[in-house]
Amino acid sequence: MDLSFSFIVPVYNRPDEIAELLESLAHQTYSKDFEVLIVEDGSTLSSEEVVEKYKDKLTISYYKKSNSGPGDSRNYGMALAKGNYFLIVDSDCMIPPQYLDAVDNALRNNFVHCFGGPDAAHESFGLLQKAINYAMTSVLTTGGIRGNKKALDKFQPRSFNMGISKTVFETVGGFGKIHPGEDPDFTFRIWNKGFDTKLIPEAFVYHKRRIDWNKFFIQVKKFGSVRPILNKWHPKTSKMTYWFPTLFCLGFLASLLFLAIGISLPIYLYIIYFSLIFLDSLLKNRNLAVALLSLVAVGIQFMGYGYGFLKSTIFLNFSKKEPEKLFPHLFFK
């Protein structure tokens, strides 16, 4: 198959991020031409001037539209793309020079209509960004499955680093209106149409995640909130492991109660777990401050996801309303 690549990048009020992303794309080692489509999703801070600066370095197009969410903006870009394979990345990513070569080689050796790649922390990232990246990618937390080479025979790509063929887009119809949650929903519909997915470990991106602790909590709470909705829509994909963060948090509260009555074993198990988190982060990041912040990041990750998952599960099971009515903040119109 003759592959021609189109990068699809939705952006909302992030001209500085787009500048970093485009600069990284301008340094790809890939020898063939590729295109970049920037889709401005109703921003008040335009990226148009930034895009103009790269017209001589990249084959790039810039489009404006009203705000309808990242999923719909990706669909908008894919409908206009000239390539036959779409590479979807977030505006807060930087792309390593060898990225396109890695994708091209992997698809030529073993073609698949949909793939995903891991995310990593660049050495220039701040301490908080590296700690949150650890929590979102480590095999010791809920995020590790995305970057694990040995996990899952059916890999679930995420749209910060995802590739799909034009055939998939025309057959499946693109992303839905739920956000977050549009990525797994799209993947499940891709599977239902008979297409396979896979992880390309070498095709990683540097995912900056410009967020603070409060934004991180809100983000992971939304991740937890959408999972029961996805379980309702796609019951065959529901797993007991999605309960782990909720049970982890409830177990921690129970361990404190046991400690109050003189039973210390449960709390020691949590101490061992967080000690492993600290040591693993220290070995990977080689920074004491990042290792300490990783403990906070993992705690917030479990609390936010666990709370969101439990609340959403209760609401969905004890209400006759549709998810769009129960959780309007999780849907774009």
Beta strands, then each sheet from edge to edge (+ up, - down):
strand 1: 5-11
strand 2: 35-41
strand 3: 59-65
strand 4: 85-89
strand 5: 93-94
strand 6: 114-116
strand 7: 119-120
strand 8: 161-165
strand 9: 197-199
strand 10: 205-207
sheet 1: 3+ 2+ 1+ 4+ 8- 6+ 9+
sheet 2: 5+ 10- 7-
end
